[in-house]
């Protein structure tokens, strides 16, 4: 069965007559069409993709019946049945009040479940996105000594990413004391050489990559201590990226190493996350928030970090299997 057929079978199990898919990534996953404007995929006996006139030409390649809609409010109010499926984590309360207040809504979470394990075509795109990201990271590394500010370096990285394919997210460049802020926004102040975190990702045919490296252009005992600890924590975590293990075990492995260095309290986020059509998707590699079991074909990031007076983070992409397989291998 193809993806759409699997989704319809799941809908039957939930005794739902119609499912309304709004999330662009999920629409693309099921139909091969990525909307540029509001769209809705109606999962029903005869699946129909509702698109605006702006997407009429683009949607011709969709693997499903397409209906061009000028008045979505009128069209969506025509949906029949008392039980309707929606993406509860995506559909807004306003959408519910406007179209579904008289109906019982059921979560279409099975689409996110389907997306966790990547097929051969998805892996090919993800690996291409990873190669682009590594190429850009190399060019950024060569530019460090000649760059004036974090913002300049981030802009250069984003230019390179967009020249090759696309940027999966806003590039993070954080130096000196700013490197101790995990999601720091690059600023125009002078690039500090004690610690420079560069976090970037490419997007290729809608699939994302994500890689982080931390550089230092100055002698620093603190940096060396943090870097050694983070690398060891990452190695321990990657070893746990095996099908059948709990996702939380990856996180626990990284934290155990950092505890030995007495740095665990400076690790401020989870060890990693899944990625594919989105930069952050299931599974989450967190001891606190994950009960998932890793499956062969999942793609995750492993990115332990330490954030004190300066920060160090190292991130790689890993394919889950009988053995962990690194997708990124840029020098550390």
C-alpha positions as CSV (number, residue, x, y, z in Angstrom):
1,X,0.0,0.0,0.0
2,X,1.1,3.6,-0.6
3,X,1.1,6.2,2.1
4,X,-2.4,7.5,1.3
5,X,-3.9,4.0,1.4
6,X,-2.2,3.4,4.8
7,X,-3.6,6.6,6.1
8,X,-7.1,5.7,4.9
9,X,-6.8,2.3,6.6
10,X,-5.8,4.1,9.9
11,X,-8.8,6.4,9.5
12,X,-11.2,3.4,9.3
13,X,-9.7,2.0,12.5
14,X,-10.7,5.2,14.2
15,X,-14.2,5.1,12.7
16,X,-13.7,8.5,11.2
17,X,-15.5,9.4,8.0
18,X,-13.3,12.3,7.1
19,X,-9.8,13.5,8.1
20,X,-8.7,17.0,7.5
21,X,-4.9,17.4,7.0
22,X,-3.7,21.0,7.2
23,X,0.0,20.7,8.0
24,X,2.0,21.3,4.8
25,X,4.6,18.7,5.6
26,X,1.9,16.1,6.1
27,X,0.1,17.1,2.9
28,X,3.4,16.7,1.1
29,X,4.1,13.3,2.7
30,X,0.8,11.9,1.6
31,X,0.4,13.5,-1.8
32,X,3.8,14.7,-3.1
33,X,2.6,18.3,-3.3
34,X,3.9,21.0,-0.9
35,X,1.4,23.9,-0.8
36,X,2.6,27.5,-1.0
37,X,-0.7,28.8,0.5
38,X,-3.5,27.4,2.7
39,X,-4.6,24.0,1.6
40,X,-6.5,21.0,3.1
41,X,-6.3,17.4,2.2
42,X,-9.6,15.6,2.9
43,X,-8.9,12.0,3.8
44,X,-12.1,10.2,2.8
45,X,-13.4,7.5,0.5
46,X,-12.2,9.6,-2.5
47,X,-9.4,11.7,-1.1
48,X,-9.4,15.3,-2.3
49,X,-6.8,18.0,-2.1
50,X,-8.3,21.5,-1.6
51,X,-6.0,24.3,-2.9
52,X,-6.2,28.0,-3.5
53,X,-6.1,29.4,-7.1
54,X,-2.5,30.4,-6.3
55,X,-1.5,26.7,-6.2
56,X,-3.6,25.5,-9.1
57,X,-0.7,25.0,-11.5
58,X,1.7,23.6,-8.8
59,X,-0.9,21.0,-7.6
60,X,-1.3,19.4,-11.0
61,X,1.5,17.0,-10.1
62,X,-0.2,15.9,-6.8
63,X,-1.0,12.2,-6.6
64,X,-4.6,12.8,-5.6
65,X,-7.8,14.5,-6.9
66,X,-7.4,18.3,-6.7
67,X,-10.2,20.8,-6.2
68,X,-9.4,24.6,-6.6
69,X,-11.3,26.5,-3.9
70,X,-12.0,30.2,-3.7
71,X,-14.1,30.0,-0.5
72,X,-12.6,27.6,2.0
73,X,-15.1,28.5,4.7
74,X,-18.0,27.4,2.6
75,X,-16.2,24.3,1.3
76,X,-15.1,23.0,4.7
77,X,-18.5,23.6,6.2
78,X,-19.8,21.0,3.7
79,X,-17.9,18.2,5.4
80,X,-20.2,15.5,6.6
81,X,-20.1,13.1,9.6
82,X,-20.1,13.5,13.3
83,X,-16.5,12.3,13.8
84,X,-13.8,14.2,12.0
85,X,-10.0,13.7,12.2
86,X,-7.6,16.7,12.6
87,X,-4.0,17.2,13.5
88,X,-4.6,18.3,17.1
89,X,-1.0,19.5,17.5
90,X,-1.3,21.8,14.4
91,X,-4.9,22.8,13.8
92,X,-5.8,26.0,15.7
93,X,-8.6,26.5,18.1
94,X,-9.9,29.2,15.7
95,X,-10.1,26.5,13.0
96,X,-12.0,24.2,15.3
97,X,-14.5,26.9,16.3
98,X,-15.1,28.0,12.8
99,X,-15.5,24.6,11.1
100,X,-15.8,21.8,13.6
101,X,-17.6,23.0,16.7
102,X,-20.6,20.7,16.1
103,X,-18.4,17.7,15.5
104,X,-16.4,15.3,17.6
105,X,-12.7,15.6,16.7
106,X,-10.2,12.7,16.7
107,X,-6.4,13.2,16.5
108,X,-4.7,12.2,13.2
109,X,-1.4,11.5,15.1
110,X,-0.8,8.4,13.0
111,X,0.6,10.6,10.2
112,X,3.4,11.7,12.4
113,X,4.0,8.1,13.4
114,X,4.2,7.1,9.7
115,X,6.8,9.8,9.1
116,X,9.2,8.6,11.9
117,X,10.7,5.8,9.8
118,X,12.3,7.0,6.5
119,X,12.1,5.1,3.2
120,X,14.9,4.9,0.7
121,X,13.8,8.1,-1.2
122,X,13.6,10.1,2.0
123,X,17.0,8.9,3.2
124,X,18.6,9.9,-0.2
125,X,17.2,13.5,0.2
126,X,18.3,13.7,3.8
127,X,21.8,12.5,3.0
128,X,22.0,15.1,0.1
129,X,20.9,17.8,2.6
130,X,23.6,16.6,5.0
131,X,26.4,16.7,2.3
132,X,25.4,20.3,1.5
133,X,25.5,21.3,5.1
134,X,28.9,19.8,5.6
135,X,30.2,21.6,2.5
136,X,28.9,24.9,3.9
137,X,30.4,24.2,7.3
138,X,33.8,23.7,5.7
139,X,33.6,27.0,3.9
140,X,32.4,28.7,7.1
141,X,35.3,27.2,9.0
142,X,37.8,28.7,6.5
143,X,36.2,32.1,6.9
144,X,36.3,32.3,10.7
145,X,39.6,34.3,11.1
146,X,38.5,36.8,8.4
147,X,35.0,37.5,9.8
148,X,34.1,40.6,11.8
149,X,30.9,39.6,13.6
150,X,28.5,36.7,14.4
151,X,25.9,38.2,12.1
152,X,28.3,38.5,9.2
153,X,29.3,34.8,9.5
154,X,25.7,33.7,9.9
155,X,24.7,35.7,6.8
156,X,27.6,34.1,4.8
157,X,26.5,30.6,5.9
158,X,22.9,31.3,4.9
159,X,23.9,32.7,1.5
160,X,25.9,29.5,0.9
161,X,23.0,27.2,2.0
162,X,20.5,29.0,-0.2
163,X,23.0,29.0,-3.2
164,X,23.2,25.2,-2.9
165,X,19.6,24.4,-1.9
166,X,17.9,26.1,1.0
167,X,18.4,26.9,4.7
168,X,16.5,24.5,7.0
169,X,16.5,27.2,9.8
170,X,18.1,30.4,10.8
171,X,21.9,29.8,11.2
172,X,23.1,30.1,14.7
173,X,26.6,31.7,15.3
174,X,27.4,32.2,18.9
175,X,30.8,33.3,20.2
176,X,32.4,34.0,23.5
177,X,29.9,34.4,26.3
178,X,27.1,34.2,23.8
179,X,28.1,30.6,23.1
180,X,26.7,29.8,26.5
181,X,23.2,30.6,25.2
182,X,22.0,27.5,23.2
183,X,19.7,29.4,20.8
184,X,21.5,32.6,20.7
185,X,20.6,35.0,17.8
186,X,23.7,36.3,16.0
187,X,24.6,39.9,16.7
188,X,26.8,42.6,15.1
189,X,29.4,42.6,17.9
190,X,32.9,41.4,17.2
191,X,33.4,37.6,16.8
192,X,35.1,36.3,20.0
193,X,37.6,33.6,19.3
194,X,37.5,31.7,22.6
195,X,34.5,29.6,21.5
196,X,32.4,29.8,18.3
197,X,29.3,27.6,17.9
198,X,28.0,27.3,14.4
199,X,24.7,25.4,14.0
200,X,23.3,25.1,10.4
201,X,21.2,22.9,8.2
202,X,20.3,22.6,4.5
203,X,16.9,21.8,3.1
204,X,16.9,19.7,-0.1
205,X,13.6,18.8,-1.8
206,X,11.8,19.6,1.5
207,X,14.1,17.4,3.7
208,X,16.3,18.9,6.3
209,X,19.8,18.4,7.7
210,X,21.2,19.7,11.0
211,X,24.9,19.9,12.1
212,X,26.8,21.8,14.8
213,X,30.5,22.4,15.3
214,X,32.3,24.4,17.9
215,X,35.5,26.1,17.0
216,X,38.2,27.9,19.0
217,X,40.9,30.2,17.6
218,X,42.6,30.7,21.0
219,X,44.3,28.6,23.7
220,X,41.8,27.9,26.4
221,X,41.9,25.3,29.2
222,X,38.2,25.7,29.8
223,X,37.3,25.2,26.1
224,X,39.5,22.1,26.0
225,X,37.9,20.6,29.1
226,X,34.4,21.3,27.8
227,X,35.1,20.0,24.3
228,X,36.7,16.7,25.5
229,X,33.6,16.1,27.8
230,X,31.1,16.9,25.0
231,X,32.9,14.7,22.5
232,X,33.0,11.8,24.9
233,X,29.3,12.3,25.8
234,X,28.4,12.4,22.1
235,X,30.3,9.1,21.4
236,X,28.5,7.4,24.3
237,X,25.1,8.6,23.1
238,X,25.7,7.6,19.5
239,X,26.5,4.1,20.6
240,X,23.0,3.9,22.1
241,X,21.4,4.8,18.7
242,X,20.4,1.2,18.0
243,X,17.0,-0.1,17.0
244,X,15.2,-1.5,20.0
245,X,16.8,0.8,22.5
246,X,14.7,3.4,24.3
247,X,15.1,7.0,23.0
248,X,15.7,8.1,26.5
249,X,18.7,5.8,26.8
250,X,20.6,8.0,24.3
251,X,20.0,11.1,26.5
252,X,20.9,9.2,29.7
253,X,24.2,8.0,28.1
254,X,25.3,11.6,27.3
255,X,24.3,12.9,30.8
256,X,26.2,10.1,32.5
257,X,29.4,11.1,30.8
258,X,28.9,14.8,31.6
259,X,28.2,13.8,35.2
260,X,31.6,12.2,35.5
261,X,33.1,15.6,34.4
262,X,30.8,17.4,36.8
263,X,29.3,19.3,33.9
264,X,25.8,17.6,33.7
265,X,24.0,20.6,35.2
266,X,25.3,22.8,32.4
267,X,23.7,20.6,29.8
268,X,20.5,22.6,29.2
269,X,18.5,20.7,26.5
270,X,17.7,17.2,25.3
271,X,20.4,15.1,23.6
272,X,18.7,15.2,20.2
273,X,15.6,14.9,18.0
274,X,14.3,13.3,14.9
275,X,14.5,15.2,11.6
276,X,13.1,14.8,8.1
277,X,10.5,17.1,6.6
278,X,10.9,19.2,9.7
279,X,14.1,20.0,11.6
280,X,12.5,19.0,14.8
281,X,10.2,16.0,14.7
282,X,9.8,12.7,16.5
283,X,11.5,10.9,18.2
284,X,12.8,13.2,20.9
285,X,15.9,11.9,22.6
286,X,15.0,13.0,26.2
287,X,15.0,11.1,29.4
288,X,12.2,13.3,30.7
289,X,9.9,13.5,27.7
290,X,10.3,10.3,25.7
291,X,9.0,6.8,26.1
292,X,9.6,5.8,22.5
293,X,11.6,2.9,21.2
294,X,14.0,3.6,18.4
295,X,13.2,1.9,15.1
296,X,15.4,1.0,12.1
297,X,15.2,3.8,9.6
298,X,14.7,6.7,12.0
299,X,17.1,9.6,11.6
300,X,18.1,11.6,14.7
301,X,20.5,14.2,15.8
302,X,22.9,13.7,18.7
303,X,23.9,17.0,20.1
304,X,25.1,17.2,23.7
305,X,26.4,20.5,24.9
306,X,27.8,22.3,27.9
307,X,26.9,26.0,28.6
308,X,28.8,27.8,31.4
309,X,31.0,30.9,30.9
310,X,31.4,29.7,27.3
311,X,29.5,27.0,25.5
312,X,30.4,23.9,23.4
313,X,28.0,21.8,21.3
314,X,28.7,19.1,18.8
315,X,25.9,17.7,16.7
316,X,25.7,14.9,14.1
317,X,23.0,13.1,12.3
318,X,22.6,9.4,12.9
319,X,20.6,6.7,11.1
320,X,19.1,4.2,13.5
321,X,19.7,0.5,12.6
322,X,21.2,-2.7,14.0
323,X,24.3,-0.4,14.4
324,X,24.3,3.4,14.5
325,X,25.4,4.9,11.2
326,X,26.7,8.5,11.0
327,X,25.1,10.5,8.2
328,X,27.4,13.5,9.0
329,X,31.2,13.1,9.5
330,X,32.6,16.7,9.3
331,X,35.8,16.9,11.2
332,X,35.7,17.6,14.9
